[in-house]
Amino acid sequence: MTRKVKVRAAHPKDLLEACELERAAGAAFQVLGMAAVADDEPPSIAELTTFQQDSRAWVITDDADRPLAYLLLDVVDAYAHVEQVSVHPITSSAAVVMASARVPSRCPVSALTSAAAFLT
């Protein structure tokens, strides 16, 4: 069964949930022996607020509007650059990943950088 997901701009109420989502996503790296990644602190609420207020923070939500993933965009030389993508490990699915790929097309920049984004 395909999961129905929605992409929307992050709201202020989503930011604390994004931090928790980041911690859960990072924990998956612990079992891979990548403690440095697992122990890395999520962006602060202040950092996330900057992205959110600049319309560069997006969430992928379920039918109940709960964030399953979030994506942060930066702008580098007038190009959208995916700064961070995090997907909660218990909800990660192809639908969530595909939805996150649609985010850059919604931003007022000339193109997307060719830099690879890591899905956590």
TIMAR-862278 format. One record per atom (N, C-alpha, C, O): residue number from 1; residue in one letter; chain; atom name; x negated, y, z. Coordinates in steps of 0.05 Angstrom, whole numbers, padded with zeros to 5 digits, always signed. Example, Ala and Ser with C-alpha at 12.3 -4.5 7.8 and 13.67 -1.06 7.14 Angstrom:
BEGIN
   seq   type   mol   atom       px       py       pz
     1      A     A      N   -00264   -00114   +00156
     1      A     A     CA   -00246   -00090   +00156
     1      A     A      C   -00264   -00066   +00156
     1      A     A      O   -00285   -00066   +00169
     2      S     A      N   -00257   -00045   +00142
     2      S     A     CA   -00273   -00021   +00143
     2      S     A      C   -00258   +00001   +00157
     2      S     A      O   -00268   +00023   +00161
This chain:
BEGIN
   seq   type   mol   atom       px       py       pz
     1      M     A      N   -00017   -00024   +00000
     1      M     A     CA   +00000   +00000   +00000
     1      M     A      C   -00018   +00025   +00000
     1      M     A      O   -00036   +00026   +00016
     2      T     A      N   -00012   +00044   -00017
     2      T     A     CA   -00027   +00068   -00019
     2      T     A      C   -00018   +00088   +00003
     2      T     A      O   +00006   +00093   +00006
     3      R     A      N   -00037   +00099   +00017
     3      R     A     CA   -00031   +00119   +00037
     3      R     A      C   -00025   +00146   +00024
     3      R     A      O   -00039   +00154   +00006
     4      K     A      N   -00004   +00159   +00034
     4      K     A     CA   +00003   +00185   +00024
     4      K     A      C   -00013   +00205   +00041
     4      K     A      O   -00010   +00206   +00065
     5      V     A      N   -00028   +00222   +00028
     5      V     A     CA   -00043   +00242   +00042
     5      V     A      C   -00039   +00269   +00028
     5      V     A      O   -00031   +00270   +00005
     6      K     A      N   -00044   +00290   +00043
     6      K     A     CA   -00040   +00317   +00033
     6      K     A      C   -00065   +00333   +00039
     6      K     A      O   -00077   +00330   +00061
     7      V     A      N   -00073   +00350   +00021
     7      V     A     CA   -00096   +00368   +00025
     7      V     A      C   -00084   +00395   +00030
     7      V     A      O   -00067   +00405   +00016
     8      R     A      N   -00094   +00408   +00051
     8      R     A     CA   -00086   +00435   +00057
     8      R     A      C   -00109   +00450   +00071
     8      R     A      O   -00127   +00439   +00081
     9      A     A      N   -00107   +00477   +00070
     9      A     A     CA   -00126   +00493   +00084
     9      A     A      C   -00124   +00488   +00114
     9      A     A      O   -00102   +00483   +00124
    10      A     A      N   -00146   +00488   +00128
    10      A     A     CA   -00146   +00483   +00157
    10      A     A      C   -00133   +00506   +00171
    10      A     A      O   -00137   +00529   +00164
    11      H     A      N   -00117   +00500   +00191
    11      H     A     CA   -00105   +00519   +00209
    11      H     A      C   -00122   +00521   +00234
    11      H     A      O   -00137   +00502   +00241
    12      P     A      N   -00120   +00543   +00249
    12      P     A     CA   -00136   +00544   +00274
    12      P     A      C   -00131   +00521   +00293
    12      P     A      O   -00149   +00512   +00306
    13      K     A      N   -00106   +00510   +00293
    13      K     A     CA   -00100   +00488   +00311
    13      K     A      C   -00115   +00462   +00303
    13      K     A      O   -00117   +00443   +00319
    14      D     A      N   -00125   +00461   +00278
    14      D     A     CA   -00139   +00437   +00269
    14      D     A      C   -00168   +00436   +00278
    14      D     A      O   -00181   +00414   +00276
    15      L     A      N   -00180   +00457   +00287
    15      L     A     CA   -00209   +00459   +00291
    15      L     A      C   -00218   +00441   +00314
    15      L     A      O   -00239   +00428   +00311
    16      L     A      N   -00204   +00440   +00336
    16      L     A     CA   -00212   +00422   +00358
    16      L     A      C   -00210   +00393   +00349
    16      L     A      O   -00227   +00377   +00355
    17      E     A      N   -00189   +00387   +00334
    17      E     A     CA   -00186   +00360   +00324
    17      E     A      C   -00208   +00353   +00304
    17      E     A      O   -00217   +00330   +00303
    18      A     A      N   -00218   +00373   +00289
    18      A     A     CA   -00240   +00368   +00271
    18      A     A      C   -00265   +00360   +00286
    18      A     A      O   -00280   +00343   +00277
    19      C     A      N   -00270   +00373   +00309
    19      C     A     CA   -00293   +00365   +00326
    19      C     A      C   -00291   +00337   +00335
    19      C     A      O   -00311   +00322   +00334
    20      E     A      N   -00267   +00329   +00344
    20      E     A     CA   -00264   +00301   +00353
    20      E     A      C   -00266   +00281   +00330
    20      E     A      O   -00278   +00260   +00333
    21      L     A      N   -00256   +00289   +00307
    21      L     A     CA   -00258   +00272   +00283
    21      L     A      C   -00288   +00269   +00276
    21      L     A      O   -00296   +00247   +00269
    22      E     A      N   -00303   +00290   +00278
    22      E     A     CA   -00332   +00289   +00272
    22      E     A      C   -00347   +00270   +00291
    22      E     A      O   -00364   +00255   +00282
    23      R     A      N   -00340   +00271   +00316
    23      R     A     CA   -00353   +00253   +00335
    23      R     A      C   -00346   +00224   +00329
    23      R     A      O   -00364   +00207   +00329
    24      A     A      N   -00321   +00218   +00323
    24      A     A     CA   -00313   +00191   +00316
    24      A     A      C   -00327   +00182   +00290
    24      A     A      O   -00336   +00159   +00289
    25      A     A      N   -00328   +00199   +00270
    25      A     A     CA   -00342   +00192   +00245
    25      A     A      C   -00371   +00187   +00250
    25      A     A      O   -00383   +00168   +00238
    26      G     A      N   -00384   +00203   +00267
    26      G     A     CA   -00412   +00200   +00272
    26      G     A      C   -00419   +00174   +00287
    26      G     A      O   -00440   +00163   +00284
    27      A     A      N   -00400   +00165   +00304
    27      A     A     CA   -00405   +00141   +00320
    27      A     A      C   -00410   +00116   +00302
    27      A     A      O   -00424   +00098   +00310
    28      A     A      N   -00399   +00116   +00279
    28      A     A     CA   -00403   +00094   +00260
    28      A     A      C   -00432   +00090   +00253
    28      A     A      O   -00441   +00068   +00246
    29      F     A      N   -00448   +00112   +00255
    29      F     A     CA   -00476   +00110   +00248
    29      F     A      C   -00493   +00097   +00270
    29      F     A      O   -00515   +00088   +00265
    30      Q     A      N   -00482   +00097   +00294
    30      Q     A     CA   -00496   +00084   +00317
    30      Q     A      C   -00502   +00054   +00311
    30      Q     A      O   -00524   +00045   +00316
    31      V     A      N   -00481   +00040   +00301
    31      V     A     CA   -00485   +00012   +00295
    31      V     A      C   -00504   +00007   +00272
    31      V     A      O   -00513   -00016   +00268
    32      L     A      N   -00509   +00027   +00256
    32      L     A     CA   -00528   +00024   +00234
    32      L     A      C   -00557   +00032   +00242
    32      L     A      O   -00575   +00032   +00226
    33      G     A      N   -00560   +00037   +00268
    33      G     A     CA   -00587   +00045   +00277
    33      G     A      C   -00594   +00073   +00271
    33      G     A      O   -00618   +00081   +00271
    34      M     A      N   -00574   +00090   +00265
    34      M     A     CA   -00579   +00118   +00258
    34      M     A      C   -00570   +00136   +00281
    34      M     A      O   -00552   +00152   +00278
    35      A     A      N   -00582   +00132   +00305
    35      A     A     CA   -00574   +00147   +00328
    35      A     A      C   -00576   +00177   +00325
    35      A     A      O   -00559   +00192   +00335
    36      A     A      N   -00595   +00187   +00310
    36      A     A     CA   -00598   +00216   +00306
    36      A     A      C   -00573   +00227   +00292
    36      A     A      O   -00564   +00249   +00299
    37      V     A      N   -00562   +00213   +00273
    37      V     A     CA   -00537   +00222   +00260
    37      V     A      C   -00514   +00219   +00279
    37      V     A      O   -00497   +00237   +00282
    38      A     A      N   -00512   +00196   +00293
    38      A     A     CA   -00490   +00191   +00311
    38      A     A      C   -00489   +00211   +00334
    38      A     A      O   -00468   +00219   +00343
    39      D     A      N   -00512   +00219   +00344
    39      D     A     CA   -00514   +00238   +00367
    39      D     A      C   -00513   +00267   +00359
    39      D     A      O   -00512   +00284   +00377
    40      D     A      N   -00513   +00273   +00333
    40      D     A     CA   -00512   +00301   +00324
    40      D     A      C   -00486   +00313   +00332
    40      D     A      O   -00464   +00302   +00328
    41      E     A      N   -00487   +00336   +00345
    41      E     A     CA   -00463   +00350   +00353
    41      E     A      C   -00447   +00361   +00329
    41      E     A      O   -00459   +00369   +00309
    42      P     A      N   -00421   +00360   +00331
    42      P     A     CA   -00404   +00371   +00310
    42      P     A      C   -00408   +00402   +00309
    42      P     A      O   -00418   +00414   +00328
    43      P     A      N   -00399   +00414   +00287
    43      P     A     CA   -00400   +00443   +00286
    43      P     A      C   -00384   +00454   +00310
    43      P     A      O   -00364   +00442   +00319
    44      S     A      N   -00392   +00477   +00320
    44      S     A     CA   -00378   +00490   +00342
    44      S     A      C   -00351   +00501   +00332
    44      S     A      O   -00347   +00504   +00308
    45      I     A      N   -00333   +00506   +00351
    45      I     A     CA   -00308   +00519   +00344
    45      I     A      C   -00313   +00546   +00330
    45      I     A      O   -00299   +00552   +00311
    46      A     A      N   -00333   +00561   +00339
    46      A     A     CA   -00340   +00586   +00327
    46      A     A      C   -00348   +00582   +00298
    46      A     A      O   -00340   +00597   +00280
    47      E     A      N   -00365   +00562   +00293
    47      E     A     CA   -00374   +00557   +00265
    47      E     A      C   -00350   +00548   +00248
    47      E     A      O   -00347   +00558   +00225
    48      L     A      N   -00333   +00530   +00259
    48      L     A     CA   -00310   +00521   +00243
    48      L     A      C   -00291   +00544   +00238
    48      L     A      O   -00278   +00546   +00217
    49      T     A      N   -00288   +00562   +00258
    49      T     A     CA   -00270   +00585   +00254
    49      T     A      C   -00280   +00603   +00231
    49      T     A      O   -00263   +00613   +00216
    50      T     A      N   -00306   +00606   +00229
    50      T     A     CA   -00316   +00622   +00206
    50      T     A      C   -00308   +00610   +00180
    50      T     A      O   -00299   +00624   +00162
    51      F     A      N   -00312   +00584   +00177
    51      F     A     CA   -00303   +00570   +00152
    51      F     A      C   -00273   +00573   +00148
    51      F     A      O   -00264   +00578   +00126
    52      Q     A      N   -00258   +00569   +00170
    52      Q     A     CA   -00229   +00570   +00168
    52      Q     A      C   -00219   +00598   +00160
    52      Q     A      O   -00202   +00601   +00142
    53      Q     A      N   -00230   +00618   +00172
    53      Q     A     CA   -00221   +00646   +00166
    53      Q     A      C   -00230   +00655   +00138
    53      Q     A      O   -00217   +00672   +00126
    54      D     A      N   -00251   +00643   +00127
    54      D     A     CA   -00260   +00649   +00100
    54      D     A      C   -00247   +00631   +00079
    54      D     A      O   -00255   +00631   +00056
    55      S     A      N   -00227   +00615   +00087
    55      S     A     CA   -00213   +00596   +00069
    55      S     A      C   -00232   +00575   +00057
    55      S     A      O   -00230   +00568   +00034
    56      R     A      N   -00251   +00566   +00074
    56      R     A     CA   -00270   +00546   +00065
    56      R     A      C   -00270   +00521   +00082
    56      R     A      O   -00289   +00505   +00081
    57      A     A      N   -00248   +00518   +00097
    57      A     A     CA   -00244   +00494   +00114
    57      A     A      C   -00218   +00481   +00105
    57      A     A      O   -00197   +00494   +00104
    58      W     A      N   -00219   +00456   +00099
    58      W     A     CA   -00196   +00441   +00089
    58      W     A      C   -00192   +00416   +00105
    58      W     A      O   -00211   +00404   +00115
    59      V     A      N   -00167   +00407   +00108
    59      V     A     CA   -00162   +00381   +00121
    59      V     A      C   -00146   +00364   +00102
    59      V     A      O   -00130   +00374   +00085
    60      I     A      N   -00149   +00338   +00105
    60      I     A     CA   -00134   +00318   +00091
    60      I     A      C   -00117   +00306   +00113
    60      I     A      O   -00127   +00295   +00132
    61      T     A      N   -00090   +00307   +00110
    61      T     A     CA   -00072   +00299   +00131
    61      T     A      C   -00055   +00275   +00123
    61      T     A      O   -00052   +00269   +00099
    62      D     A      N   -00044   +00262   +00143
    62      D     A     CA   -00025   +00240   +00138
    62      D     A      C   +00004   +00252   +00136
    62      D     A      O   +00007   +00276   +00136
    63      D     A      N   +00023   +00234   +00135
    63      D     A     CA   +00051   +00243   +00132
    63      D     A      C   +00061   +00259   +00156
    63      D     A      O   +00079   +00276   +00153
    64      A     A      N   +00048   +00256   +00179
    64      A     A     CA   +00055   +00271   +00203
    64      A     A      C   +00038   +00296   +00206
    64      A     A      O   +00039   +00309   +00227
    65      D     A      N   +00023   +00303   +00186
    65      D     A     CA   +00006   +00327   +00185
    65      D     A      C   -00017   +00325   +00205
    65      D     A      O   -00027   +00346   +00215
    66      R     A      N   -00026   +00301   +00212
    66      R     A     CA   -00049   +00297   +00229
    66      R     A      C   -00074   +00295   +00211
    66      R     A      O   -00074   +00281   +00191
    67      P     A      N   -00095   +00310   +00218
    67      P     A     CA   -00120   +00309   +00202
    67      P     A      C   -00132   +00281   +00202
    67      P     A      O   -00137   +00270   +00224
    68      L     A      N   -00138   +00271   +00179
    68      L     A     CA   -00152   +00246   +00175
    68      L     A      C   -00181   +00251   +00168
    68      L     A      O   -00199   +00234   +00173
    69      A     A      N   -00186   +00274   +00156
    69      A     A     CA   -00212   +00282   +00147
    69      A     A      C   -00213   +00312   +00145
    69      A     A      O   -00192   +00326   +00144
    70      Y     A      N   -00237   +00323   +00144
    70      Y     A     CA   -00240   +00351   +00139
    70      Y     A      C   -00264   +00356   +00121
    70      Y     A      O   -00282   +00339   +00119
    71      L     A      N   -00263   +00379   +00107
    71      L     A     CA   -00284   +00386   +00088
    71      L     A      C   -00290   +00415   +00092
    71      L     A      O   -00272   +00432   +00094
    72      L     A      N   -00316   +00422   +00093
    72      L     A     CA   -00325   +00449   +00095
    72      L     A      C   -00339   +00456   +00069
    72      L     A      O   -00356   +00441   +00060
    73      L     A      N   -00333   +00479   +00058
    73      L     A     CA   -00346   +00489   +00034
    73      L     A      C   -00363   +00513   +00041
    73      L     A      O   -00355   +00530   +00057
    74      D     A      N   -00386   +00514   +00029
    74      D     A     CA   -00403   +00538   +00030
    74      D     A      C   -00404   +00549   +00002
    74      D     A      O   -00397   +00536   -00017
    75      V     A      N   -00414   +00573   -00001
    75      V     A     CA   -00418   +00585   -00027
    75      V     A      C   -00448   +00591   -00030
    75      V     A      O   -00460   +00605   -00015
    76      V     A      N   -00459   +00578   -00051
    76      V     A     CA   -00488   +00581   -00057
    76      V     A      C   -00491   +00591   -00085
    76      V     A      O   -00483   +00578   -00104
    77      D     A      N   -00501   +00615   -00088
    77      D     A     CA   -00505   +00628   -00115
    77      D     A      C   -00479   +00627   -00131
    77      D     A      O   -00479   +00621   -00155
    78      A     A      N   -00456   +00634   -00118
    78      A     A     CA   -00430   +00636   -00130
    78      A     A      C   -00418   +00609   -00137
    78      A     A      O   -00398   +00607   -00151
    79      Y     A      N   -00430   +00587   -00128
    79      Y     A     CA   -00420   +00560   -00133
    79      Y     A      C   -00410   +00548   -00106
    79      Y     A      O   -00421   +00553   -00085
    80      A     A      N   -00388   +00533   -00108
    80      A     A     CA   -00379   +00519   -00084
    80      A     A      C   -00399   +00497   -00078
    80      A     A      O   -00408   +00482   -00096
    81      H     A      N   -00406   +00494   -00053
    81      H     A     CA   -00424   +00473   -00044
    81      H     A      C   -00410   +00459   -00021
    81      H     A      O   -00403   +00471   -00001
    82      V     A      N   -00407   +00433   -00023
    82      V     A     CA   -00395   +00417   -00002
    82      V     A      C   -00415   +00415   +00021
    82      V     A      O   -00435   +00401   +00018
    83      E     A      N   -00409   +00429   +00042
    83      E     A     CA   -00427   +00429   +00065
    83      E     A      C   -00423   +00405   +00083
    83      E     A      O   -00442   +00394   +00093
    84      Q     A      N   -00398   +00396   +00086
    84      Q     A     CA   -00393   +00374   +00104
    84      Q     A      C   -00366   +00361   +00096
    84      Q     A      O   -00347   +00374   +00090
    85      V     A      N   -00366   +00334   +00096
    85      V     A     CA   -00341   +00319   +00093
    85      V     A      C   -00343   +00298   +00115
    85      V     A      O   -00362   +00283   +00117
    86      S     A      N   -00322   +00297   +00131
    86      S     A     CA   -00321   +00276   +00152
    86      S     A      C   -00293   +00263   +00151
    86      S     A      O   -00273   +00276   +00150
    87      V     A      N   -00294   +00236   +00151
    87      V     A     CA   -00269   +00220   +00150
    87      V     A      C   -00268   +00203   +00175
    87      V     A      O   -00288   +00189   +00182
    88      H     A      N   -00246   +00203   +00189
    88      H     A     CA   -00244   +00186   +00213
    88      H     A      C   -00246   +00157   +00205
    88      H     A      O   -00233   +00148   +00186
    89      P     A      N   -00263   +00142   +00219
    89      P     A     CA   -00268   +00114   +00211
    89      P     A      C   -00243   +00096   +00212
    89      P     A      O   -00242   +00077   +00196
    90      I     A      N   -00224   +00101   +00229
    90      I     A     CA   -00201   +00083   +00230
    90      I     A      C   -00180   +00090   +00209
    90      I     A      O   -00161   +00075   +00204
    91      T     A      N   -00184   +00113   +00196
    91      T     A     CA   -00165   +00121   +00175
    91      T     A      C   -00177   +00123   +00148
    91      T     A      O   -00163   +00130   +00128
    92      S     A      N   -00203   +00119   +00146
    92      S     A     CA   -00216   +00123   +00120
    92      S     A      C   -00204   +00104   +00099
    92      S     A      O   -00199   +00081   +00104
    93      S     A      N   -00199   +00115   +00076
    93      S     A     CA   -00187   +00100   +00054
    93      S     A      C   -00194   +00114   +00028
    93      S     A      O   -00203   +00137   +00028
    94      A     A      N   -00190   +00100   +00006
    94      A     A     CA   -00196   +00112   -00020
    94      A     A      C   -00178   +00137   -00024
    94      A     A      O   -00187   +00156   -00036
    95      A     A      N   -00154   +00137   -00014
    95      A     A     CA   -00136   +00160   -00018
    95      A     A      C   -00147   +00185   -00004
    95      A     A      O   -00145   +00207   -00015
    96      V     A      N   -00159   +00181   +00019
    96      V     A     CA   -00170   +00204   +00034
    96      V     A      C   -00194   +00215   +00019
    96      V     A      O   -00197   +00239   +00016
    97      V     A      N   -00212   +00197   +00010
    97      V     A     CA   -00236   +00205   -00005
    97      V     A      C   -00228   +00219   -00031
    97      V     A      O   -00239   +00240   -00038
    98      M     A      N   -00209   +00208   -00045
    98      M     A     CA   -00200   +00221   -00070
    98      M     A      C   -00187   +00248   -00065
    98      M     A      O   -00191   +00267   -00081
    99      A     A      N   -00172   +00251   -00043
    99      A     A     CA   -00160   +00277   -00037
    99      A     A      C   -00182   +00297   -00031
    99      A     A      O   -00179   +00320   -00038
   100      S     A      N   -00203   +00289   -00017
   100      S     A     CA   -00224   +00308   -00010
   100      S     A      C   -00238   +00318   -00035
   100      S     A      O   -00249   +00340   -00036
   101      A     A      N   -00239   +00302   -00056
   101      A     A     CA   -00251   +00310   -00081
   101      A     A      C   -00236   +00332   -00095
   101      A     A      O   -00247   +00346   -00112
   102      R     A      N   -00210   +00336   -00088
   102      R     A     CA   -00194   +00357   -00101
   102      R     A      C   -00198   +00384   -00088
   102      R     A      O   -00190   +00404   -00100
   103      V     A      N   -00210   +00386   -00064
   103      V     A     CA   -00213   +00411   -00050
   103      V     A      C   -00228   +00432   -00065
   103      V     A      O   -00218   +00454   -00068
   104      P     A      N   -00252   +00427   -00076
   104      P     A     CA   -00267   +00449   -00088
   104      P     A      C   -00252   +00462   -00111
   104      P     A      O   -00257   +00486   -00116
   105      S     A      N   -00235   +00449   -00125
   105      S     A     CA   -00220   +00461   -00147
   105      S     A      C   -00200   +00482   -00137
   105      S     A      O   -00190   +00498   -00153
   106      R     A      N   -00195   +00483   -00111
   106      R     A     CA   -00176   +00502   -00099
   106      R     A      C   -00190   +00528   -00090
   106      R     A      O   -00177   +00546   -00079
   107      C     A      N   -00216   +00530   -00094
   107      C     A     CA   -00231   +00552   -00082
   107      C     A      C   -00239   +00572   -00104
   107      C     A      O   -00244   +00565   -00127
   108      P     A      N   -00240   +00598   -00096
   108      P     A     CA   -00246   +00619   -00116
   108      P     A      C   -00276   +00622   -00121
   108      P     A      O   -00288   +00642   -00114
   109      V     A      N   -00288   +00601   -00133
   109      V     A     CA   -00317   +00602   -00140
   109      V     A      C   -00319   +00593   -00169
   109      V     A      O   -00300   +00581   -00179
   110      S     A      N   -00342   +00598   -00181
   110      S     A     CA   -00344   +00592   -00209
   110      S     A      C   -00348   +00563   -00216
   110      S     A      O   -00341   +00554   -00237
   111      A     A      N   -00360   +00547   -00197
   111      A     A     CA   -00364   +00519   -00203
   111      A     A      C   -00373   +00506   -00177
   111      A     A      O   -00378   +00519   -00156
   112      L     A      N   -00376   +00480   -00178
   112      L     A     CA   -00386   +00464   -00155
   112      L     A      C   -00415   +00457   -00160
   112      L     A      O   -00423   +00450   -00182
   113      T     A      N   -00432   +00459   -00139
   113      T     A     CA   -00460   +00452   -00142
   113      T     A      C   -00462   +00422   -00148
   113      T     A      O   -00443   +00407   -00142
   114      S     A      N   -00484   +00414   -00158
   114      S     A     CA   -00488   +00385   -00163
   114      S     A      C   -00498   +00370   -00139
   114      S     A      O   -00504   +00346   -00141
   115      A     A      N   -00502   +00384   -00117
   115      A     A     CA   -00512   +00370   -00093
   115      A     A      C   -00493   +00349   -00084
   115      A     A      O   -00468   +00353   -00084
   116      A     A      N   -00503   +00327   -00075
   116      A     A     CA   -00486   +00304   -00066
   116      A     A      C   -00477   +00310   -00037
   116      A     A      O   -00491   +00322   -00021
   117      A     A      N   -00453   +00302   -00032
   117      A     A     CA   -00442   +00305   -00005
   117      A     A      C   -00442   +00277   +00008
   117      A     A      O   -00436   +00257   -00006
   118      F     A      N   -00447   +00276   +00033
   118      F     A     CA   -00447   +00250   +00047
   118      F     A      C   -00420   +00248   +00061
   118      F     A      O   -00411   +00266   +00075
   119      L     A      N   -00407   +00225   +00057
   119      L     A     CA   -00382   +00220   +00071
   119      L     A      C   -00388   +00207   +00097
   119      L     A      O   -00400   +00185   +00097
   120      T     A      N   -00380   +00219   +00119
   120      T     A     CA   -00384   +00207   +00145
   120      T     A      C   -00358   +00200   +00157
   120      T     A      O   -00357   +00189   +00179
